[in-house]
Amino acid sequence: MTVAHCIEDGGPAIALDRGRRLYGKGHRHPLYPKQDIDFAVVILDQPRPLGPYAHFATTFVHAGERVDMFGQGCVEIDGSSSGDGTMHRGVSQVESFSGADAVLALAGGAVACTGDSGGPVFRRIEQGEGRELVGLVSKGDLSDRTYALLLSSLPVREFLQVFMDQHVKICGLNDPCPWVPLSVLHQFRLPWLSSPW
């Protein structure tokens, strides 16, 4: 899954997975950009062999709830730098909601930068190793707010159902996510960020 503005509908799609290229065909949500449902499904040419994986959240996020944001984009507030394929991680908080998006803002927290679009947004779990995927980074203002498309929104769920009805395997929905040992997960650089990225 990714955001629609990153791909061409029906065309070849290339996604970066921690610097490694994944190839497939992209399918934009039909309401993008009419109602700004910035969502797409990329059917990969080959299965993704290693995680980390996440399960879809079983409950909705609420205002005030903390989330973990991930992205591979720039790390300067003015957007002048470019990503190097490293997946960066930062903390933000659900401030409010706007259509199918959660508005994320936290003083001193993470903010999406150019190149972070499509990055996963997880419910922040203080203890334990599980992760619940709640959204995807869609857009931001590079200073203090990020907009994350909520995967729990009805248009997204209906769009995903179209592919599940076609027997497309989606990890965490109609296909179990493979177990990945922690020794593998520790290979990925996920630095905490205490300031906006």
Secondary structure as a PSIPRED ss2 file (coil, helix, strand):
# PSIPRED VFORMAT (PSIPRED V4.0)

   1 M C   1.000  0.000  0.000
   2 T E   0.000  0.000  1.000
   3 V C   1.000  0.000  0.000
   4 A H   0.000  1.000  0.000
   5 H H   0.000  1.000  0.000
   6 C H   0.000  1.000  0.000
   7 I C   1.000  0.000  0.000
   8 E C   1.000  0.000  0.000
   9 D C   1.000  0.000  0.000
  10 G C   1.000  0.000  0.000
  11 G C   1.000  0.000  0.000
  12 P E   0.000  0.000  1.000
  13 A E   0.000  0.000  1.000
  14 I E   0.000  0.000  1.000
  15 A E   0.000  0.000  1.000
  16 L E   0.000  0.000  1.000
  17 D E   0.000  0.000  1.000
  18 R C   1.000  0.000  0.000
  19 G C   1.000  0.000  0.000
  20 R E   0.000  0.000  1.000
  21 R E   0.000  0.000  1.000
  22 L E   0.000  0.000  1.000
  23 Y E   0.000  0.000  1.000
  24 G E   0.000  0.000  1.000
  25 K E   0.000  0.000  1.000
  26 G E   0.000  0.000  1.000
  27 H E   0.000  0.000  1.000
  28 R E   0.000  0.000  1.000
  29 H C   1.000  0.000  0.000
  30 P C   1.000  0.000  0.000
  31 L C   1.000  0.000  0.000
  32 Y C   1.000  0.000  0.000
  33 P C   1.000  0.000  0.000
  34 K C   1.000  0.000  0.000
  35 Q C   1.000  0.000  0.000
  36 D C   1.000  0.000  0.000
  37 I C   1.000  0.000  0.000
  38 D C   1.000  0.000  0.000
  39 F C   1.000  0.000  0.000
  40 A E   0.000  0.000  1.000
  41 V E   0.000  0.000  1.000
  42 V E   0.000  0.000  1.000
  43 I E   0.000  0.000  1.000
  44 L E   0.000  0.000  1.000
  45 D C   1.000  0.000  0.000
  46 Q C   1.000  0.000  0.000
  47 P C   1.000  0.000  0.000
  48 R C   1.000  0.000  0.000
  49 P C   1.000  0.000  0.000
  50 L C   1.000  0.000  0.000
  51 G C   1.000  0.000  0.000
  52 P C   1.000  0.000  0.000
  53 Y C   1.000  0.000  0.000
  54 A C   1.000  0.000  0.000
  55 H E   0.000  0.000  1.000
  56 F E   0.000  0.000  1.000
  57 A C   1.000  0.000  0.000
  58 T C   1.000  0.000  0.000
  59 T C   1.000  0.000  0.000
  60 F C   1.000  0.000  0.000
  61 V C   1.000  0.000  0.000
  62 H C   1.000  0.000  0.000
  63 A C   1.000  0.000  0.000
  64 G C   1.000  0.000  0.000
  65 E C   1.000  0.000  0.000
  66 R E   0.000  0.000  1.000
  67 V E   0.000  0.000  1.000
  68 D E   0.000  0.000  1.000
  69 M E   0.000  0.000  1.000
  70 F E   0.000  0.000  1.000
  71 G E   0.000  0.000  1.000
  72 Q C   1.000  0.000  0.000
  73 G C   1.000  0.000  0.000
  74 C C   1.000  0.000  0.000
  75 V C   1.000  0.000  0.000
  76 E C   1.000  0.000  0.000
  77 I C   1.000  0.000  0.000
  78 D C   1.000  0.000  0.000
  79 G C   1.000  0.000  0.000
  80 S C   1.000  0.000  0.000
  81 S C   1.000  0.000  0.000
  82 S C   1.000  0.000  0.000
  83 G C   1.000  0.000  0.000
  84 D C   1.000  0.000  0.000
  85 G C   1.000  0.000  0.000
  86 T C   1.000  0.000  0.000
  87 M C   1.000  0.000  0.000
  88 H E   0.000  0.000  1.000
  89 R E   0.000  0.000  1.000
  90 G E   0.000  0.000  1.000
  91 V E   0.000  0.000  1.000
  92 S E   0.000  0.000  1.000
  93 Q E   0.000  0.000  1.000
  94 V E   0.000  0.000  1.000
  95 E E   0.000  0.000  1.000
  96 S E   0.000  0.000  1.000
  97 F E   0.000  0.000  1.000
  98 S E   0.000  0.000  1.000
  99 G C   1.000  0.000  0.000
 100 A C   1.000  0.000  0.000
 101 D E   0.000  0.000  1.000
 102 A E   0.000  0.000  1.000
 103 V E   0.000  0.000  1.000
 104 L E   0.000  0.000  1.000
 105 A C   1.000  0.000  0.000
 106 L C   1.000  0.000  0.000
 107 A C   1.000  0.000  0.000
 108 G C   1.000  0.000  0.000
 109 G C   1.000  0.000  0.000
 110 A C   1.000  0.000  0.000
 111 V C   1.000  0.000  0.000
 112 A C   1.000  0.000  0.000
 113 C C   1.000  0.000  0.000
 114 T C   1.000  0.000  0.000
 115 G C   1.000  0.000  0.000
 116 D C   1.000  0.000  0.000
 117 S C   1.000  0.000  0.000
 118 G C   1.000  0.000  0.000
 119 G C   1.000  0.000  0.000
 120 P E   0.000  0.000  1.000
 121 V E   0.000  0.000  1.000
 122 F E   0.000  0.000  1.000
 123 R E   0.000  0.000  1.000
 124 R C   1.000  0.000  0.000
 125 I C   1.000  0.000  0.000
 126 E C   1.000  0.000  0.000
 127 Q C   1.000  0.000  0.000
 128 G C   1.000  0.000  0.000
 129 E C   1.000  0.000  0.000
 130 G C   1.000  0.000  0.000
 131 R C   1.000  0.000  0.000
 132 E E   0.000  0.000  1.000
 133 L E   0.000  0.000  1.000
 134 V E   0.000  0.000  1.000
 135 G E   0.000  0.000  1.000
 136 L E   0.000  0.000  1.000
 137 V E   0.000  0.000  1.000
 138 S E   0.000  0.000  1.000
 139 K E   0.000  0.000  1.000
 140 G E   0.000  0.000  1.000
 141 D C   1.000  0.000  0.000
 142 L C   1.000  0.000  0.000
 143 S C   1.000  0.000  0.000
 144 D C   1.000  0.000  0.000
 145 R C   1.000  0.000  0.000
 146 T E   0.000  0.000  1.000
 147 Y E   0.000  0.000  1.000
 148 A E   0.000  0.000  1.000
 149 L E   0.000  0.000  1.000
 150 L E   0.000  0.000  1.000
 151 L C   1.000  0.000  0.000
 152 S C   1.000  0.000  0.000
 153 S C   1.000  0.000  0.000
 154 L H   0.000  1.000  0.000
 155 P H   0.000  1.000  0.000
 156 V H   0.000  1.000  0.000
 157 R H   0.000  1.000  0.000
 158 E H   0.000  1.000  0.000
 159 F H   0.000  1.000  0.000
 160 L H   0.000  1.000  0.000
 161 Q H   0.000  1.000  0.000
 162 V H   0.000  1.000  0.000
 163 F H   0.000  1.000  0.000
 164 M H   0.000  1.000  0.000
 165 D H   0.000  1.000  0.000
 166 Q C   1.000  0.000  0.000
 167 H C   1.000  0.000  0.000
 168 V C   1.000  0.000  0.000
 169 K C   1.000  0.000  0.000
 170 I C   1.000  0.000  0.000
 171 C E   0.000  0.000  1.000
 172 G C   1.000  0.000  0.000
 173 L C   1.000  0.000  0.000
 174 N C   1.000  0.000  0.000
 175 D E   0.000  0.000  1.000
 176 P C   1.000  0.000  0.000
 177 C C   1.000  0.000  0.000
 178 P C   1.000  0.000  0.000
 179 W C   1.000  0.000  0.000
 180 V C   1.000  0.000  0.000
 181 P C   1.000  0.000  0.000
 182 L H   0.000  1.000  0.000
 183 S H   0.000  1.000  0.000
 184 V H   0.000  1.000  0.000
 185 L H   0.000  1.000  0.000
 186 H C   1.000  0.000  0.000
 187 Q C   1.000  0.000  0.000
 188 F C   1.000  0.000  0.000
 189 R C   1.000  0.000  0.000
 190 L C   1.000  0.000  0.000
 191 P C   1.000  0.000  0.000
 192 W E   0.000  0.000  1.000
 193 L E   0.000  0.000  1.000
 194 S C   1.000  0.000  0.000
 195 S C   1.000  0.000  0.000
 196 P C   1.000  0.000  0.000
 197 W C   1.000  0.000  0.000
